[in-house]
């Protein structure tokens, strides 16, 4: 009997707590669905317009919201007009899921229960931009998601909950992101009822024990063949599709490297950048500062993606070609 009353009270708290969402990307799409499935009333969605220069692989938050009659806004920034619109709603809870603009503290404070962000790392590690890419670049073995209170400083608020997952050598940025999405959905489904009933956990975040990384730029994908093989492999998988790709130069032409694996983890296989073997599977083995990397799929700028062996033997005709 007491359990029935408790469940009814929780359901009523969910129904009576208006949510405002700032959401984009697949994480936003899936978390909106999770909130709708548990009956959370979503009063408005603030999202982004798709960038035609980006590879769009995710479902549209805007279309999902519109299909449920939720008003959709796509402002160019979170300015006074956005603040006024949120204030008029008088939200109980504000969520941010993969939203790209900083939300002002004055907007965060409009939510009577609180404002929360789902960040794709195990905070306080990897605060800031592009944590999934940075974790792979840095060779991490564990990733995760964190639901935390939002404060004026980015990704610095108290932690509500976390979920962790292993990073495997088979992972690239897209596959790792896809591992994190269900973890984020789990957190929202579990914690939203506790947030609106005032029973969610809360622990302080010690950002002095963490790390912060900024936005990545396409030029950050330059390969230095003097690096160890694993570092090169980590860079390639961190920025391959749908990201701009790792690159080097071959015969003076820019060469994007879309797929690679470690051929030899250690040892001296040749001068860094030297092609030391043409493999039957179409890949080429390239000497690194330590060990070697089997490069399988490449693309010359303005060319097409193809097997590395075919691309390099056909494009330059130089049998002693060295990647730079």
C-alpha positions as CSV (number, residue, x, y, z in Angstrom):
1,X,0.0,0.0,0.0
2,X,2.8,2.4,1.0
3,X,4.7,1.4,-2.2
4,X,1.6,2.2,-4.3
5,X,1.3,5.6,-2.7
6,X,5.0,6.3,-3.3
7,X,4.7,5.3,-7.0
8,X,1.7,7.5,-7.4
9,X,3.5,10.4,-5.8
10,X,6.4,10.0,-8.1
11,X,4.2,9.8,-11.1
12,X,2.4,13.0,-10.1
13,X,5.8,14.7,-9.5
14,X,6.9,13.8,-13.0
15,X,3.6,15.0,-14.6
16,X,3.7,18.3,-12.8
17,X,7.4,19.1,-13.5
18,X,7.7,21.1,-16.7
19,X,11.0,20.5,-18.6
20,X,12.8,22.8,-20.9
21,X,15.4,21.1,-23.1
22,X,18.5,22.4,-24.8
23,X,19.4,19.4,-27.0
24,X,21.0,18.3,-30.2
25,X,22.7,15.2,-31.8
26,X,21.8,11.5,-31.2
27,X,22.3,11.8,-27.4
28,X,19.7,14.6,-27.4
29,X,17.3,12.6,-29.5
30,X,17.5,9.5,-27.3
31,X,17.2,11.4,-24.1
32,X,14.1,13.3,-25.3
33,X,12.6,9.9,-26.1
34,X,13.4,8.6,-22.6
35,X,11.8,11.6,-21.0
36,X,8.7,11.3,-23.1
37,X,8.4,7.5,-22.3
38,X,8.3,8.3,-18.6
39,X,5.7,11.0,-19.0
40,X,7.8,14.1,-18.5
41,X,6.1,17.2,-19.9
42,X,8.5,19.0,-22.3
43,X,7.4,22.6,-22.7
44,X,10.1,23.6,-25.2
45,X,13.1,22.4,-27.1
46,X,16.0,24.7,-28.0
47,X,18.2,23.1,-30.6
48,X,20.6,23.7,-33.5
49,X,20.0,23.8,-37.3
50,X,22.0,21.1,-39.1
51,X,25.3,22.4,-40.6
52,X,25.5,21.3,-44.3
53,X,29.3,21.0,-43.9
54,X,28.9,18.3,-41.2
55,X,28.3,14.6,-41.8
56,X,24.8,14.3,-40.2
57,X,24.4,10.7,-38.9
58,X,22.0,11.4,-36.0
59,X,18.3,11.6,-35.7
60,X,16.7,15.0,-35.5
61,X,15.7,16.3,-32.1
62,X,13.6,19.0,-33.8
63,X,11.5,16.5,-35.8
64,X,11.0,14.3,-32.7
65,X,9.8,17.3,-30.7
66,X,7.5,18.6,-33.5
67,X,5.9,15.1,-33.8
68,X,4.9,15.4,-30.2
69,X,3.6,19.0,-30.5
70,X,6.6,20.5,-28.5
71,X,7.5,24.0,-29.6
72,X,11.0,24.1,-31.2
73,X,13.4,27.0,-31.2
74,X,16.8,27.1,-33.0
75,X,18.4,30.4,-31.9
76,X,21.9,31.4,-33.0
77,X,22.9,32.1,-29.4
78,X,21.4,31.9,-25.9
79,X,20.6,35.6,-25.6
80,X,18.0,37.8,-23.8
81,X,15.2,36.6,-26.1
82,X,15.9,32.9,-25.1
83,X,16.1,33.9,-21.5
84,X,12.7,35.6,-21.8
85,X,11.2,32.6,-23.5
86,X,12.4,30.2,-20.8
87,X,11.3,32.6,-18.1
88,X,7.8,32.6,-19.5
89,X,7.6,28.8,-19.3
90,X,8.6,28.8,-15.6
91,X,10.3,25.4,-15.9
92,X,10.9,23.0,-13.1
93,X,13.8,21.3,-14.7
94,X,16.2,22.4,-17.5
95,X,18.3,19.7,-19.3
96,X,21.2,20.1,-21.7
97,X,22.0,17.2,-24.0
98,X,24.8,17.7,-26.4
99,X,23.8,21.4,-26.8
100,X,26.7,23.4,-28.3
101,X,26.2,26.9,-26.9
102,X,27.1,28.0,-23.3
103,X,23.8,28.6,-21.4
104,X,24.0,31.7,-19.2
105,X,23.8,31.3,-15.4
106,X,20.7,33.6,-15.4
107,X,18.9,31.1,-17.7
108,X,20.0,28.1,-15.6
109,X,18.6,29.7,-12.5
110,X,15.1,29.9,-14.0
111,X,14.5,26.2,-13.4
112,X,12.9,25.9,-9.9
113,X,14.3,22.4,-9.2
114,X,17.5,22.7,-11.1
115,X,19.5,22.6,-14.4
116,X,21.4,19.5,-15.4
117,X,23.8,18.5,-18.2
118,X,24.7,15.1,-19.5
119,X,28.4,15.1,-20.3
120,X,30.1,12.3,-22.3
121,X,33.0,11.7,-19.9
122,X,33.6,10.6,-16.4
123,X,33.9,14.0,-14.8
124,X,36.0,15.6,-13.5
125,X,38.1,14.1,-16.3
126,X,37.7,15.5,-19.8
127,X,35.7,18.6,-19.0
128,X,35.2,20.8,-22.1
129,X,34.8,20.1,-25.8
130,X,35.0,16.9,-27.8
131,X,35.7,14.5,-24.9
132,X,35.1,11.4,-27.0
133,X,37.7,12.4,-29.5
134,X,40.2,13.5,-26.9
135,X,39.8,10.3,-24.9
136,X,40.8,8.2,-28.0
137,X,43.6,10.6,-28.9
138,X,45.0,10.2,-25.4
139,X,44.7,6.4,-25.5
140,X,42.3,6.1,-22.6
141,X,40.9,2.6,-21.7
142,X,37.7,3.8,-20.0
143,X,35.0,6.2,-21.0
144,X,31.6,7.1,-19.5
145,X,28.9,9.7,-19.0
146,X,28.1,12.0,-16.2
147,X,24.8,13.7,-15.2
148,X,25.6,16.8,-13.3
149,X,24.2,20.1,-12.0
150,X,24.9,23.0,-14.3
151,X,26.7,26.0,-13.0
152,X,28.3,29.1,-14.6
153,X,31.6,27.2,-15.1
154,X,31.5,24.5,-17.8
155,X,31.1,20.9,-16.6
156,X,32.0,21.8,-13.0
157,X,28.7,21.3,-11.1
158,X,27.9,18.6,-8.5
159,X,27.6,15.1,-9.9
160,X,24.2,13.3,-9.8
161,X,25.3,10.0,-11.4
162,X,27.8,8.3,-13.7
163,X,28.1,5.3,-15.9
164,X,31.4,3.8,-17.3
165,X,32.3,1.6,-20.3
166,X,35.6,0.1,-21.5
167,X,37.3,1.5,-24.6
168,X,38.5,-1.3,-26.9
169,X,41.1,-1.1,-29.7
170,X,38.2,-1.7,-32.2
171,X,36.6,1.6,-31.1
172,X,36.6,4.8,-33.1
173,X,34.9,8.0,-32.2
174,X,31.6,7.0,-33.7
175,X,31.5,3.5,-32.1
176,X,32.5,4.9,-28.7
177,X,29.8,7.6,-28.9
178,X,27.3,4.9,-29.7
179,X,28.4,3.0,-26.6
180,X,27.8,6.1,-24.5
181,X,24.3,6.9,-25.7
182,X,22.5,4.1,-23.9
183,X,24.4,4.9,-20.7
184,X,23.1,8.4,-20.9
185,X,19.6,7.2,-21.5
186,X,19.8,4.9,-18.5
187,X,20.9,7.8,-16.3
188,X,18.1,10.0,-17.4
189,X,15.4,7.3,-17.0
190,X,16.7,6.5,-13.5
191,X,17.5,10.0,-12.3
192,X,14.7,12.1,-13.6
193,X,12.1,10.6,-11.2
194,X,14.6,11.1,-8.4
195,X,15.3,14.7,-9.5
196,X,11.7,15.8,-9.5
197,X,11.1,14.1,-6.1
198,X,14.2,15.6,-4.5
199,X,15.8,12.3,-3.9
200,X,18.6,12.3,-6.5
201,X,22.2,11.8,-5.2
202,X,24.5,14.8,-5.2
203,X,28.2,14.9,-4.6
204,X,30.7,17.6,-5.1
205,X,33.1,17.5,-8.0
206,X,36.7,18.2,-7.4
207,X,37.8,19.7,-10.7
208,X,41.4,20.1,-9.4
209,X,41.6,16.3,-9.9
210,X,40.3,16.4,-13.4
211,X,41.3,17.7,-16.8
212,X,39.9,20.2,-19.4
213,X,40.2,20.0,-23.2
214,X,39.2,22.6,-25.7
215,X,37.6,22.3,-29.2
216,X,39.5,20.2,-31.8
217,X,40.2,21.7,-35.2
218,X,40.7,19.9,-38.5
219,X,44.4,20.9,-38.5
220,X,44.9,19.0,-35.2
221,X,44.6,15.8,-37.3
222,X,48.1,16.1,-38.7
223,X,50.1,12.8,-38.3
224,X,53.7,13.0,-37.2
225,X,55.3,9.7,-38.3
226,X,57.9,10.1,-35.7
227,X,55.3,9.3,-33.0
228,X,54.9,5.7,-31.7
229,X,52.6,3.5,-33.7
230,X,49.9,3.5,-31.0
231,X,49.8,7.3,-30.9
232,X,49.2,7.5,-34.7
233,X,46.6,4.7,-34.5
234,X,44.8,6.5,-31.7
235,X,44.7,9.8,-33.7
236,X,43.4,8.1,-36.8
237,X,40.5,6.4,-35.0
238,X,39.7,9.5,-33.0
239,X,39.0,11.7,-36.0
240,X,37.9,9.3,-38.7
241,X,34.3,9.6,-40.1
242,X,32.2,11.4,-39.3
243,X,35.0,13.7,-38.2
244,X,37.4,15.5,-40.6
245,X,40.1,12.7,-40.6
246,X,43.8,12.4,-39.8
247,X,46.1,13.4,-42.5
248,X,49.7,13.5,-43.7
249,X,51.4,14.3,-47.1
250,X,52.5,12.0,-49.9
251,X,54.4,13.4,-52.8
252,X,53.4,16.9,-51.8
253,X,49.7,16.0,-51.8
254,X,47.5,16.0,-48.7
255,X,46.5,12.4,-47.9
256,X,43.6,11.7,-45.5
257,X,44.0,8.4,-43.5
258,X,40.6,7.0,-42.7
259,X,41.5,3.6,-41.4
260,X,44.6,2.1,-39.8
261,X,45.8,-0.5,-37.3
262,X,48.9,-1.2,-35.4
263,X,51.2,-3.5,-37.3
264,X,54.1,-3.5,-34.8
265,X,53.7,-2.0,-31.4
266,X,57.5,-1.6,-30.8
267,X,60.8,-1.8,-32.6
268,X,62.5,0.1,-35.4
269,X,60.9,-0.8,-38.7
270,X,62.5,1.9,-40.9
271,X,62.7,5.7,-41.2
272,X,59.4,7.3,-39.9
273,X,57.0,7.6,-42.8
274,X,58.8,5.0,-44.9
275,X,56.5,2.5,-46.6
276,X,58.0,-0.8,-45.6
277,X,55.5,-3.4,-46.9
278,X,52.6,-3.7,-49.3
279,X,50.2,-6.2,-47.8
280,X,47.9,-8.6,-49.8
281,X,44.8,-7.0,-48.2
282,X,45.5,-3.7,-49.9
283,X,47.0,-2.0,-46.9
284,X,50.5,-0.6,-46.7
285,X,52.7,-0.8,-43.6
286,X,54.4,2.5,-42.7
287,X,57.3,2.8,-40.2
288,X,56.6,5.0,-37.2
289,X,59.0,6.4,-34.6
290,X,58.4,3.2,-32.7
291,X,56.8,0.2,-34.4
292,X,54.7,0.5,-37.6
293,X,51.1,1.2,-38.7
294,X,49.1,-0.7,-41.4
295,X,47.2,2.0,-43.3
296,X,44.2,0.5,-45.1
297,X,41.9,3.3,-46.4
298,X,43.1,6.7,-47.6
299,X,42.0,9.6,-49.8
300,X,43.9,12.2,-51.6
301,X,42.4,15.6,-51.2
302,X,39.7,16.0,-53.9
303,X,40.1,12.3,-54.6
304,X,38.0,9.3,-53.6
305,X,38.5,6.9,-50.7
306,X,40.3,3.7,-51.7
307,X,42.7,1.0,-50.5
308,X,46.0,2.6,-49.5
309,X,48.1,0.3,-51.7
310,X,46.1,1.2,-54.8
311,X,45.9,4.9,-54.0
312,X,49.6,5.3,-53.4
313,X,51.0,3.2,-56.2
314,X,48.7,4.8,-58.7
315,X,48.9,8.5,-57.7
316,X,52.6,9.1,-57.6
317,X,54.4,6.3,-59.3
318,X,57.2,6.7,-56.8
319,X,58.3,3.3,-55.4
320,X,60.4,5.0,-52.7
321,X,57.6,7.3,-51.6
322,X,57.7,8.4,-48.0
323,X,54.8,9.8,-46.0
324,X,55.4,13.1,-44.3
